Amino acid sequence: MDVSNRTEAASLGVLDTDDSVKRIPEIKILIVQREKFDNPQMNVFFFLFVQHLHRYHLFNIQYANAESRDEDATYQIVLTGTQDPRPSLYLTLFNGNMSRILWVYSQKFDEHSDIEFLSNQMTMHLYRQMVVSAGHSFERGENLQPRWWFVSAYVNHKMNCKNRESFEKCECELLILLQTGVANMFMKFSLVRLYYTAITETWVKFQKYYDKIQELACSCMRDDPYSDYSRLMMALFNILSGNKKDAIMYLSLVTEANPQNVWASMLLSQMYLFMGEEEKALALFNEYERYFPNLENDPCQIIPKALIYFLMSKYDECEHYALRAAYIRPESIYPLLFVILCRYLKGDSASVEVHKKILFQYHPNFIISDSLKLLDGIQPSRLQMIQSLVEKAFERTNP
């Protein structure tokens, strides 16, 4: 069979896929504790931190007494502690051979410190920084191993940013790894998340990519029904199917197994909101903000917040956050849609037309029914009201 490039070969399934002879490389993390912690709080903090890191089911964590240029390690985490003038723990994240500092973090302790919360917070921030730094390394073209981790991190980072221009590259890289047998549940989840984002952002036609998600999610559930990543894939499939109750079940299983999984918690918050359980939704969202304060300019935070306020009929608050998100990320459909609807409800027709032009500039094939797919499953009367509102706002410009 004649193919012109690796992407075409991957799509045709002609690359070597003999999984029996392939071994998926691990993400090895070497944790270096420079000295014994004399402070009991630090010891508990360290124990909980390592426990939380294990919950991602991605890392092979090993311990060492001193730094080394370990070519087999993907990362090294160096921990030091001080007692004066106040007990503090310092964390430095290096790449495997210690040639680059990727992140630094410090934590002070006193008799009132909530050790469980602080260890959760550091783990969540560390994981985020690992994803971001790995994504940037891949984007710079660095030849790093294990490749599945750096490709998957790149995809998840770009989808956090709702970066439409990276969609084809993300899909291409993931399909090559998948077809060559270098794949695990996290990589497959990353592909499903890519397709889910493309659907909800209306970058692609719904049915084609919905079918791809269904195939991947069902296959992974057959292979490993207890994996958090299999359950996340099933949650996304059920969200798109309009089956919010089953989506909540799967997301709840994930967040119970790993409370540090921020993305699952944010999705669960939205699902509760769609089901009319506003108190549960806001409790989860407020808990997220405890761990990541001062992120008011992060679209990953303010777009869901705009959605929450919109579904609670708090339109002034919705418009406030939607405008901020639209300025940062004008190519994302939902902030613009929220602004249009809020301005329409205010009777500001001139502003509605301005923002509609912006929306069609980025989404020339915008279709009302596609934009409402994410809301399938909420109370019928509420969905009908929202659909009617969208239709009225777009009646002169949208087929």
C-alpha positions in Angstrom: 0.0 0.0 0.0 1.4 3.4 -1.0 1.5 6.1 1.6 3.2 9.4 1.5 3.9 10.1 5.2 3.7 8.7 8.7 0.4 10.5 9.4 -1.2 8.8 6.4 0.3 5.5 7.5 -1.1 5.8 11.0 -4.6 6.6 9.7 -4.5 3.6 7.4 -3.2 1.3 10.2 -0.2 0.0 8.3 2.5 0.8 10.9 3.9 -2.0 13.1 1.3 -2.7 15.8 2.8 -5.8 17.4 2.0 -4.9 21.0 3.5 -8.1 22.3 7.0 -6.9 21.6 6.5 -3.4 22.8 7.1 -2.0 26.2 5.6 1.3 27.2 8.3 3.4 28.8 7.6 4.8 32.3 7.8 8.2 33.7 10.5 7.7 36.3 10.6 10.3 39.1 13.6 10.4 41.4 12.8 12.0 44.7 15.9 13.3 46.5 15.5 14.2 50.2 18.7 16.0 51.0 18.4 15.6 54.8 16.1 14.0 57.3 13.3 16.3 58.3 13.3 16.9 62.0 9.9 18.5 61.9 7.0 16.1 62.3 4.8 18.2 60.1 7.3 18.0 57.3 7.4 14.2 57.6 3.6 13.9 57.4 3.6 16.5 54.5 6.2 14.4 52.6 4.3 11.2 53.1 1.0 12.6 51.9 2.7 14.4 48.9 4.1 11.1 47.6 0.8 9.3 48.3 -1.1 11.9 46.3 1.4 11.8 43.4 0.9 8.0 43.2 -2.8 8.6 42.6 -2.3 9.7 39.1 -1.2 6.2 38.2 1.4 7.6 35.8 4.7 7.7 37.7 7.4 5.3 38.8 8.5 7.0 42.0 12.0 6.1 43.4 14.1 7.6 46.2 17.7 8.7 46.4 19.9 10.4 49.0 21.7 12.7 46.5 21.1 14.2 43.1 22.6 12.4 40.1 22.6 12.7 36.3 20.2 9.8 36.0 19.5 9.5 32.2 16.7 7.0 32.9 14.7 9.5 35.0 12.3 11.8 33.4 12.2 14.1 36.5 14.1 14.7 39.7 12.4 16.3 42.7 14.8 17.7 45.3 13.4 18.4 48.7 15.1 20.4 51.4 13.9 21.7 54.8 14.8 24.5 57.1 13.8 25.2 60.7 14.9 28.8 61.2 13.3 31.3 61.4 10.2 29.2 60.6 9.9 25.5 59.5 9.8 25.5 55.7 10.0 22.9 52.9 11.5 23.7 49.5 10.8 21.7 46.4 12.7 22.0 43.1 11.6 20.1 40.0 14.5 19.3 37.6 14.5 17.4 34.3 16.1 13.9 34.6 19.7 14.8 34.1 19.5 17.9 36.4 20.4 20.2 33.5 17.3 22.4 33.8 15.2 23.7 36.7 11.5 23.4 35.7 9.7 24.7 38.8 10.4 25.7 42.4 8.0 25.8 45.3 8.2 26.5 49.0 5.9 25.8 51.9 6.0 27.2 55.4 4.5 25.5 58.5 3.2 26.5 61.8 1.0 24.8 64.5 -2.2 25.8 62.6 -1.1 24.4 59.2 -3.6 22.2 57.4 -1.1 19.5 56.3 -3.7 17.6 54.2 -4.7 20.7 52.3 -1.2 21.9 51.8 0.1 18.5 50.5 -2.9 18.3 48.1 -2.2 21.8 46.9 1.5 21.2 46.2 0.8 17.9 44.4 -1.8 19.6 42.2 0.5 22.5 41.3 3.4 20.1 40.7 1.3 18.0 38.3 0.2 21.1 36.4 3.7 22.3 36.1 4.9 18.9 34.8 2.2 18.9 32.1 3.0 22.5 31.1 6.8 22.1 31.0 6.5 18.8 29.1 4.2 20.4 26.6 6.6 23.3 26.1 9.5 20.9 25.7 7.7 18.9 23.0 6.7 22.2 21.3 10.3 23.2 21.1 11.1 20.0 19.3 13.2 18.5 22.0 13.7 14.7 21.6 12.6 13.6 25.0 11.5 10.2 26.4 9.1 8.7 27.1 7.6 10.3 24.0 4.0 9.3 24.9 4.2 11.5 28.0 5.5 14.6 26.2 3.0 14.2 23.4 0.1 13.7 25.8 1.2 16.6 28.0 1.4 18.8 24.9 -2.2 17.8 23.9 -3.6 18.3 27.4 -1.8 21.7 27.7 -3.2 22.8 24.3 -6.7 21.7 25.1 -6.5 23.5 28.4 -5.9 26.6 26.2 -8.5 25.5 23.7 -5.9 26.0 21.0 -7.7 25.2 17.7 -4.6 25.6 15.5 -2.9 22.7 17.3 -5.7 20.2 16.7 -4.3 18.5 13.6 -0.8 18.3 15.0 -2.2 16.9 18.3 -4.3 14.3 16.5 -1.4 13.3 14.2 1.1 12.8 17.0 -1.3 10.7 19.1 -2.4 8.6 16.2 1.2 7.8 15.3 1.9 6.6 18.8 -1.4 4.7 18.9 -0.7 2.9 15.7 2.9 2.0 16.6 1.7 0.4 19.9 3.3 3.0 22.1 0.2 3.9 24.0 -1.4 3.6 27.4 -4.7 4.7 29.0 -3.5 8.2 29.6 -2.5 8.7 26.0 -5.8 7.3 24.8 -7.6 9.5 27.2 -5.7 12.5 25.8 -7.0 11.6 22.3 -10.5 11.4 23.6 -10.1 14.7 25.4 -8.8 16.2 22.1 -11.9 15.0 20.3 -14.2 16.1 23.1 -12.8 19.6 23.1 -13.0 19.7 19.3 -16.7 18.8 19.5 -17.6 21.2 22.3 -15.7 24.0 20.7 -17.4 23.2 17.3 -14.1 22.8 15.5 -15.4 19.6 13.9 -18.6 17.9 12.9 -20.2 16.2 15.8 -21.1 12.7 14.7 -17.7 11.7 13.2 -15.8 12.5 16.3 -18.5 11.3 18.7 -18.2 7.9 17.0 -14.4 8.0 17.5 -14.9 8.8 21.2 -17.4 6.0 21.6 -15.0 3.4 20.0 -12.0 4.5 22.2 -14.0 4.7 25.4 -15.7 1.4 25.1 -12.5 -0.4 24.0 -10.6 1.0 27.1 -13.4 0.1 29.4 -13.2 -3.5 28.1 -9.4 -3.5 28.7 -9.4 -1.9 32.1 -12.7 -0.8 33.6 -11.0 0.2 36.9 -8.7 2.8 35.3 -9.4 6.4 36.1 -8.6 7.3 32.5 -11.1 4.7 31.2 -13.7 6.1 33.5 -12.9 9.6 32.3 -13.4 8.6 28.7 -16.7 7.0 29.5 -17.7 10.2 31.3 -17.0 12.3 28.2 -18.9 9.8 26.0 -21.9 10.0 28.3 -21.8 13.8 28.5 -22.0 14.0 24.7 -24.7 11.3 24.7 -26.8 13.5 27.0 -26.6 10.9 29.8 -25.5 13.2 32.6 -26.3 10.8 35.4 -23.9 8.1 34.2 -21.3 10.9 33.5 -21.7 11.9 37.1 -21.2 8.3 38.3 -17.9 7.9 36.3 -16.6 11.4 37.3 -17.4 10.7 41.0 -15.4 7.4 40.9 -12.5 9.3 39.4 -12.6 12.2 42.0 -13.0 9.7 44.8 -9.9 7.8 43.7 -7.9 10.9 43.0 -9.2 14.2 44.5 -6.2 15.9 42.9 -7.6 15.4 39.4 -8.7 19.0 38.8 -10.2 18.5 35.3 -12.5 15.7 36.5 -13.6 17.9 39.4 -14.4 20.8 37.1 -16.4 18.5 34.8 -18.3 17.1 37.8 -19.1 20.6 38.9 -20.7 21.4 35.5 -22.6 18.1 35.5 -24.1 18.8 38.9 -25.1 22.2 37.6 -26.8 20.8 34.5 -28.8 18.4 36.8 -30.0 21.4 38.9 -27.8 20.6 41.9 -26.3 24.1 42.2 -25.0 23.8 45.7 -22.9 20.7 44.9 -21.6 22.4 41.7 -20.5 25.6 43.5 -19.0 23.7 46.4 -16.7 21.8 43.9 -15.9 25.0 42.0 -15.1 26.9 45.2 -12.9 24.0 46.4 -11.0 24.2 43.1 -10.4 28.0 43.7 -9.0 27.2 47.1 -6.2 25.3 45.5 -5.7 27.7 42.6 -6.3 31.2 43.9 -5.5 34.3 41.9 -6.2 32.7 38.5 -8.8 35.3 37.4 -7.1 35.6 34.0 -7.0 31.8 33.4 -9.6 30.9 30.8 -9.7 27.3 32.2 -11.1 28.8 35.3 -13.3 31.7 34.1 -15.1 30.0 31.2 -16.6 27.3 33.5 -17.4 30.1 36.0 -19.3 32.0 33.3 -21.2 28.8 32.4 -22.2 28.3 36.0 -23.5 31.8 36.4 -25.3 31.6 33.1 -27.2 28.4 34.1 -28.0 30.0 37.4 -29.5 33.0 35.6 -27.0 35.3 37.1 -26.4 37.2 33.9 -24.4 40.1 35.1 -21.9 37.8 36.7 -21.9 35.6 33.6 -21.2 38.6 31.3 -18.4 39.8 33.6 -16.5 36.5 33.3 -17.4 35.8 29.7 -16.1 39.1 28.6 -12.8 38.5 30.3 -12.5 35.1 28.8 -13.5 36.4 25.3 -10.8 39.0 25.5 -8.2 36.4 26.3 -9.5 33.7 24.0 -11.8 35.2 21.3 -11.6 31.9 19.3 -13.4 30.0 22.0 -17.1 29.8 21.2 -18.7 29.7 24.7 -17.5 33.0 26.1 -18.7 34.8 23.0 -22.0 33.0 23.1 -22.5 33.9 26.7 -21.7 37.6 26.0 -24.2 37.6 23.1 -27.0 36.1 25.2 -26.4 38.4 28.1 -26.3 41.5 25.9 -29.5 40.2 24.1 -31.3 39.9 27.4 -30.3 43.5 28.2 -31.6 44.7 24.8 -28.2 45.9 23.7 -28.7 44.9 20.0 -25.7 46.8 18.7 -23.3 44.9 21.0 -25.0 41.7 20.1 -24.3 42.3 16.4 -20.7 43.2 17.1 -20.0 40.0 19.1 -21.9 37.9 16.6 -19.5 39.1 13.9 -16.6 38.1 16.0 -18.1 34.7 16.6 -18.7 34.1 12.9 -15.2 35.3 12.1 -13.8 32.4 14.2 -16.6 30.0 13.5 -18.0 30.6 10.0 -19.9 27.3 10.1 -21.5 28.0 13.5 -24.8 26.0 14.0 -27.1 26.5 16.9 -27.8 22.9 17.4 -24.1 22.0 17.6 -23.4 24.7 20.2 -26.1 23.3 22.5 -24.9 19.7 22.4 -23.0 20.2 25.7 -26.3 21.2 27.4 -28.1 18.0 26.5 -29.4 16.3 29.6 -30.5 19.3 31.7 -34.1 19.8 32.6 -36.1 20.0 29.3 -37.8 23.2 30.2 -34.5 24.9 30.9 -32.9 23.6 27.7 -35.9 24.8 25.7 -35.6 28.2 27.2 -31.9 28.5 26.4 -32.4 27.2 22.9 -35.2 29.7 22.3 -33.0 32.4 23.6 -30.1 31.4 21.3 -32.4 31.2 18.3 -33.9 34.6 18.9 -30.4 36.2 19.3 -29.2 34.6 16.0 -32.5 34.5 14.0 -31.3 37.0 11.4 -27.8 35.6 10.8 -27.9 31.9 11.5 -29.7 29.2 9.4 
